[in-house]
Amino acid sequence: MAVTRLDPWFDSYAERTHGMSASVIRALFSVASRPEVVSLAGGMPYVQALPLDALADTVQRLVRDRGASALQYGSGQGDVRLREQILEVVEKVGISCHPDDIVVTCGSQMALDLVTRVFCNPGDVVLVEAPSYVGALGVFASYQCEVRHIAMDSEGLAPDALLASLDELTRQGRRAKLLYTIPSFQNPSGVTQSLERRRAILQIAQEAGLLVLEDDPYGLLGFEGEPPTALRAWDDQSVIYLGSFSKTIAAGLRVGWAIAPHGVRERLVLAAESAVLCPSNFAQLTVSEYLATQPWQEQIKAFVELYRERRDALVQALQATMPMGTTWTVPQGGFYSWVTLPPGLDATAMLPRAISGRVAYVPGTGFFADGQGARQLRLSYCYPEPARITEGVRRLGVVVEEELALQETFGSPAAAGQSGGSKAQVAVPGPEIG
């Protein structure tokens, strides 16, 4: 009997498309955007805090005075003036480089795609933190990479676990092409690598001849002290650094960059030209004018204060609301906290009940390539007002309590795991995160 396919072109697609799947976060947007739902899911920057009138004036002035350039094709590597301005931005995380080392991209997501395209063949191994950014996992899947997760602890990616994975690859006669890491205020865990940890990871990578892909969208959004030093600050040959204005200015402008060794940079430019010809001149010049005419460093400080207040609201609500046996990270910057549910609960299975309870989160399995993360979920505090965050966590606590009651009714080990338990604030939820 003939089989009828809904998509008549299914058999014509390239093999690499079979690894593509919808982002769990994107799939949630239609539900989470309903006004009655408190969304703790999406990591959208709070752009309402920008000086929108001043930004409007900047755009108007740009079109009036430089419209012929802003609305024209540009360089595949990116606007020279903007690349010079990016130098001042990355100095904040200890990076010193030349404008020619920079490739401007349509957000750092494009840079991630370009690096993977340039380096990875189907079947190549990419080492990735466990958990990791869902957008990176999607890129690696689309290029048919084999993702091997590296466990994390309270200081981020664990050097011992990295060494063990590299040793295993050696025994198998294989090698990893890339190590992908988000050292500062990691998405989704919120964990930050200490300086000692960063040096240890970099030394291991150098000794193994392993290229490090450092993704740093949140590095300037720390709540305490100076921004953490980037890995790229210590090694300009073994590290490709990805940055973005999405979190420090506006995500809708889609302007990011990669800083790479000379040979790599040349290939990234060629790959970028074949993908988009050139990044948007209008978006680049808008960012450039903003950096030149607005107090952008003061604006970042305003974002930091806003996100710190919302982080505090989240952590306080978790402490007051969540049942025994629940743990969570307390991020020192960025947008996210990583929650581990009591034993026996499944964050994905619980999500429909949460939506019915008018609260949304992202289940943990979306941040792994291998099915881990059933007990985990990511909460984002960057967008809702503090009172809304408090209410959202209250609703989530009710849902978790209901799940525990159901598990107890049906004899699940979830209830048995609660005796003698206590709520805890932890830097990372221990072995569950890896």
C-alpha positions, 0 to 999 in steps of 0.5 A, spaced: 500 500 500 502 506 498 504 511 503 502 518 503 507 523 505 504 530 508 511 533 505 512 531 498 519 533 498 521 529 504 525 524 500 529 530 496 531 533 502 539 533 504 541 528 509 543 534 514 536 536 515 534 530 518 538 533 524 534 539 525 528 540 530 524 546 532 527 549 538 523 548 545 523 555 546 520 557 540 515 552 540 513 555 547 512 562 544 505 562 542 503 559 549 507 563 553 506 570 550 498 569 552 497 575 557 494 571 562 501 566 562 507 569 566 513 567 562 519 565 565 521 561 559 524 566 553 531 570 554 528 576 551 532 583 553 528 588 557 529 593 551 524 598 554 529 600 558 533 603 552 533 610 551 528 609 545 527 617 544 534 618 543 535 611 539 529 614 534 533 620 534 540 616 532 536 613 527 533 619 524 540 622 524 543 616 520 538 616 515 538 623 514 546 624 514 548 617 511 542 614 508 546 613 502 551 608 505 546 605 511 542 603 505 547 600 501 551 594 500 557 593 505 563 589 506 562 582 508 567 583 514 563 588 517 563 596 517 570 598 519 568 604 524 564 599 528 569 594 528 574 599 531 568 600 536 568 593 538 575 594 540 573 598 546 567 593 548 571 587 548 577 591 552 572 590 558 573 583 558 581 583 557 581 582 550 586 586 546 586 585 538 586 589 531 579 591 527 582 586 522 581 580 527 573 582 527 568 579 523 561 582 524 555 577 523 548 577 523 548 576 531 553 571 534 548 566 532 550 567 525 558 567 527 556 560 531 554 557 524 559 560 520 565 557 525 561 550 525 561 550 517 568 552 516 570 547 521 566 541 522 564 535 517 559 530 518 560 526 524 566 530 527 566 531 535 564 537 538 565 537 546 559 541 549 558 543 556 552 539 560 547 543 559 548 548 554 545 553 549 539 550 545 541 554 539 548 552 539 546 544 539 541 546 533 547 548 529 551 542 531 545 538 529 544 541 523 551 540 521 551 533 523 556 533 528 556 528 534 555 532 541 559 529 547 557 533 553 562 535 558 559 535 566 559 541 570 560 543 577 559 549 581 565 553 577 562 551 570 565 546 566 569 541 569 576 540 567 577 532 570 571 531 565 574 534 559 580 530 560 576 524 561 572 525 554 579 527 551 582 521 553 576 517 551 576 520 544 584 518 544 582 511 545 577 511 540 582 514 535 578 520 534 579 527 536 574 533 537 574 539 533 571 544 537 570 545 545 564 550 545 563 553 552 559 559 555 564 561 561 560 567 564 553 567 566 552 561 562 545 559 558 542 555 561 545 554 568 547 561 570 554 558 572 560 562 571 567 559 571 572 562 576 579 565 573 582 559 575 577 554 572 578 558 565 586 557 566 585 550 567 580 549 561 585 553 556 591 549 558 588 543 557 585 545 550 592 548 548 595 541 550 590 537 546 591 542 540 583 543 541 580 549 538 575 553 543 569 556 541 568 562 547 561 564 546 560 571 551 553 574 550 552 576 557 559 577 559 558 585 561 552 583 565 555 581 571 552 583 578 558 584 582 565 587 580 568 587 574 566 583 568 570 576 568 576 575 563 575 572 557 579 566 555 581 569 548 584 575 553 590 569 554 590 566 548 589 569 541 590 563 537 586 557 540 580 561 542 575 564 537 571 569 541 563 570 539 560 577 542 553 580 541 550 587 542 543 583 543 543 583 550 547 590 551 543 594 546 537 590 542 536 583 540 532 586 534 538 589 531 542 582 530 549 585 530 554 580 533 561 578 531 567 573 532 574 575 533 578 569 530 586 568 528 588 571 521 587 564 517 580 563 521 578 570 520 579 569 512 575 563 512 569 566 516 569 572 511 568 567 505 563 563 509 559 569 511 559 572 504 556 566 501 551 566 506 548 573 506 553 577 502 554 582 507 551 583 514 546 589 514 549 596 513 543 599 516 543 595 523 551 596 523 551 603 522 545 604 527 549 600 532 555 605 531 552 611 531 549 609 538 556 607 541 558 614 538 553 618 541 550 615 547 552 613 554 552 606 552 556 604 558 551 607 563 546 604 559 549 597 561 549 599 568 542 600 568 541 594 565 545 590 570 541 594 576 534 592 573 536 584 572 539 584 579 533 586 582 529 581 577 534 575 579 533 577 587 526 577 586 526 570 582 531 567 588 527 570 593 520 567 590 524 560 589 526 560 597 519 562 599 515 557 594 518 551 592 517 544 595 523 541 599 528 537 594 528 543 589 534 546 588 536 552 583 542 556 581 544 563 584 547 566 578 551 572 579 549 575 572 546 574 565 539 572 565 537 565 567 537 560 573 537 552 573 532 549 577 532 541 579 526 538 581 525 533 586 526 526 585 521 523 580 518 529 577 519 530 569 519 537 567 517 536 560 511 532 563 509 537 568 509 543 562 502 542 560 500 542 567 504 549 568 501 552 562 494 550 565 497 554 571 498 560 567 506 559 568 511 557 562 518 555 563 523 551 558 524 544 560 531 541 561 531 536 556 532 541 550 539 543 553 542 537 552 543 533 545 543 526 549 536 526 553 539 528 559 535 534 563 528 530 565 528 533 572 531 540 570 528 546 567 530 553 566 527 560 569 529 566 565 528 573 570 530 578 564 523 580 562 518 580 567 517 585 572 519 583 579 512 582 582 510 578 575 516 574 577 514 573 584 507 571 582 510 566 576 514 562 581 508 562 586 504 558 580 510 554 579 510 552 586 503 550 586 504 546 580 510 542 583 506 541 589 500 538 585 505 533 581 508 531 588 501 529 590 500 525 584 506 522 584 505 520 592 498 518 590 501 513 585 506 510 589 512 514 585 519 515 589 518 522 588 514 522 595 519 517 598 525 522 596 522 528 600 523 525 607 528 529 611 529 534 605 530 541 605 530 547 600 537 549 598 540 555 594 546 552 591 551 554 585 549 548 581 545 543 582 550 538 584 551 531 579 544 532 576 547 538 572 552 533 567 
